[in-house]
Amino acid sequence: MNRRDLFRLSSAMGLAATLPAVAGARPQSSPTSPAPAAPPLQPPASGSIPVAFLLSDNAVVIDFAGPWEVFSNVSIAGRDAPPVFQLYTVAATAAPITASGGMTIVPNYTFANAPAPKVIVIPAQSAREPAVMDWIREASRTADLTMSVCTGAFVLARTGLLAGKSATTHHGSFNEFAMQFPDVALKRGARFVEEGRLASAGGLSSGIDLALRVVERYFGRAAARNTANAMEYQGQGWLDPMSNNAYAKRRKSTEQQPVCPVCEMDVDLGTPLTSLYRKRKYYFCMQGHKTLFDANPANFT
């Protein structure tokens, strides 16, 4: 499944954009201020910290593989075994899952037999089933942190756990997220948002930064920096939660370059997917976004 196909499927499932536009993409801004002191998380006196990666079909690989790599690279001085984090995948059933790009994953556990996690990672995916929402709610009760990555925020928001709290998601999904979840304060331009025992990251690579932030909260900044160095990861977003501010400002269409009013992706002038609203012509990157717009154009203008 290519990027455009995944984008189209995600929209049909009620998730706007799971992957960023190639044309007109904006770079991450550099950190402008140090991150505030991270609220500490208490590691266990012994043993590993169990981390559950919730997966379903169309899970976006970098959303879970990025944080997975971070947690698997953590090294604490004087500690050889066991590993700092115990990582495993969990799904509704034991059936193989097809992730983005066609990757096949056999879950380590199902909801029925998964170990109780202390960290839950929810990547962008198609999950909407009540059983998924129930598992997140139940597992979150005893977890230190439940974090979403990219449009995994839609999955987390559907549980009701984000009601009355702040969150972020992929910048191409800001408009749809705000429309679907008016009781969640959307933070545009945030690389990640922390809300007590909940956290959310922006799109795709933002999950790496939020995972480094989690390492910092458990073991301190030096441990997080050592982990980033071990990965040869030079991104600084984990030190500045507002370092996605390049995406905070809404993109506007021009006569030369229209953008989809739902996801703000560049659109070809020759597209047949158009709508007329208040004497203005709007262009769309896919039928699903045109349908959303036509249902309530005031939400996107």
N, C-alpha and C positions, 0 to 999 in steps of 0.2 A: 504494500500500500504506500503510495507516494504522499508527499506533503499535502498536495491539493485534495487528494481523496480523503485523507484523514481530516482535513479542515471541513470538507463537505459533510462527512459522516458526523463529526462532532456537532455541527450546527443542527443537523437533523435530530440529534439526541438532546437538543436543548442547551448545548454548550456552544458558544460562539466560535472563537478561534482558539485552537490548541497550539498552533504554530505561527510564527511571525511572518509578516509579508517580506518577501525578498526585495521587491522593488520598493523604494522609499523607506527602507528600514532605517531606524535611527540608532546610533551607537549609544552604549551605556555611558552616562556621564561619569567623570571621576569623582571620588569621594570629596566632599567639601568640608566635612567635620567628622571628628571621631565618633564612633557609635557610643551611646550611653552605656554605663555599666550594665552588663547583662545580668538579669535576675538569676541567681545561681540555682542550679539543679544539683541535688545530692546524689552522688554515685553510691552504689551499694558498698558495704564494708568488704565484701568478697564476691567473687563471681562476675559474670558479664552482665551488661545492660541489654535486655532483649528489645530488639527493634523489629516491628512488623511492617512489611511493605504490602499494602492492600492493592491487589491487582484484579483487573477484569479485562475483557477484550478491549483492544485499542488503547491500552495503557501506553503512554508516550515514554519511550525508552530512557531518554536523558533525564526525565523527571524522577525516575526511581534509580537508574544506574548511577547518576551523578552523586546523590546522597549516599547510595550504597558504597561507592568508592571512597567517599570521605570517611564514613564510619569504619570501613575496613582498613584504612590507613592510619588510624589513630594509634599512637605509641606513647606509653607513659613510662618515664624513666624508672628503672628498677623493677619493671613488671614484664615478665616474659610470657606467662600463661595464667589463666585463660585469656582469650582475646578480650579487648575492652568492650566491644559490642558484639552481641550474638544476633546475627542478621538472618531473617527468614521471610519468605513470601507467604501470603495467606490469601485465600479466595473462597468464594461461596462453595465451590465443589473442587474435587481433585482433577477435573478435566483440564487438559492443556489450554493455555490462554494464548491468543495471537495478539502480540503487541505491535506497536507502530513499526513499519518497515518489514512486517512479516515475521519478526522474531517469535519463536514458540517457547513458552515457558510452562513448565510443570510446577504448580504451586507446592511448596513444602508442606503446607498445612491447609486445612479447611477451617471454617468458623467453629466447627464442632470440636476440633482437637488442637487448635493453636495455643501455644504458651501465652500466658498473659503478658502483653507488651508493656514496656515502660516508655517507649517512643513509637508512635504510629505515623507512617509516611503515606500520604494519599496523593498519588500522581494524577495527571489528567487521564481520564478514561471514560468509558461509556456507562458505568454502573449507575443504576437508578432503582434497583430492586429493594423492597422493604427489608429483606434479610441483610443487605449490605448496610443500610442505615442503622438497623438495630445493632449490628455487630460494632459499628463505630461508636455508637452511644454507650454501649455496655463496656467495651474495652477502654474507652476514654475515661471512665469513672476512676480507674486505678492507675492510669498512665501518667507519667510525669509531663508528657507533651504529646499533643496530636497536631501534626503539621500537614498542610496541603501544599502542593506545588502546581503552578500554572493553573489550568482550569479544574484541577482537583478541588479548588475552592468551591466550585459548584456542588460537588459531592458533599463536602463538609457542610456547606450552608444548608443543604437539603435535610440534614439531621436536626436542624434547629439549634445546634450548639453555638452558632455564630450570631444568633439573634441578639441585638442590642450591643454588639461588639464591632470592632474594626477588622478589616481584612483587605487583601489585595489579590489580584489574579493577573493573567496575561493581559497586556495592554489592549490587544485586539478584542478582548471580551469585556472591557469596562462597561460599555453601554448596556449590553445584555445582562450582565451581572447586577447592575444597579436597578434594572427594570424588574428582574426576577426576585431580587431580595432587597426590597426597600427598607427592611429592618436591620440591615447590615451596613455599617458606615464604610463605604469603599474608599480606600486610600490610593488615589491615582499617583503614580510616580514613586511608589514604595518598592524597594527591592525585596523587603520582607516586612511583615507586621507581627508583633508579638502581643498577645492578649492573655496574660496569665498562663494557663496550661494549654492554650491554643496558639498556633502560629500559622501564617500563610506566606508563601513566596510568590513573586511575580512569575513571568514565563520561563520555562525551560531551564536555562543555566542558573537562574536565580535560586533554584533548589540546592545547588552546590553551596552557595553562600549561606543559606539558612542552615544547612547541615553543619557548616563550619561554626556558625553561631551557636548551635546546639553543643558542639564539642567545647566551645568556650564556656558555655554556661555550666557544663559538668566539670571541666578540668582546667579552666583558665585560658587566657589569651595566648600564652606561650605554647600551650599544647595545640591550640587551633592553628597558630602560625606554623608550627613544625609540621602539622598535617598538610597544610597548603604547600609548604616547601617540598615535602616528600612527593606530592602529586605534580610538582612543577606548575602549580596553579598560581597565576599572577594576578587574578582578579582581586579587587579590593572591596567588592560590594558587601562582604560580610562585616566590614568595619563601618559601613555607612548605610543604614536602612533606607535612606532616601536617595540612594544613588541611581535610581531609575527615573529621576525627575525629567529626563529627556522625553519620557512618554506621558508626562502628566498633561501636557497641553493637547487639546483636541485638534486633529488634522482637519483642514478645510479643503473642499473641492475647489478647483479652478476650471476655467473653460478648457485649458490645455491638459490638465491632469485631474480628472474626477477621482474621488475616493468613495468607497462604499460607506454609507452613513451608519451602518451597523458595526463593522469591524475596522473601518478606516484604512482598508487595504486599497492600494492603487487599482484602478479599473480601466480597461481599454475603452476608449470612446466608441468603438464599434460594437460593444456588447449589446445584445438584444434585451438584456435584463434591465429594464428601466421602469420608473414610475413617475407620474406627474402629481405633485402635491403643492397646492397654493401657487400655481403657475411656475413652479420650478421643477426641472427635470433631475431625477436622482438615478445614479448608476449603481449596479450591484455586482459583487464578485461571484455570487452563486444564488440559485433559486431560493434556498432556505432563508437567506438574508432578505431577499425581496419580500418573501412571505411574511417575515417578522415585521418588516417596515410597513407593508400594506395593512397589517392588522391594527397598527397604532402608530402612524407616522409621527405624531407629536412627541413620542418618546425619543426620537432620533434626530430631531431638528431643533 
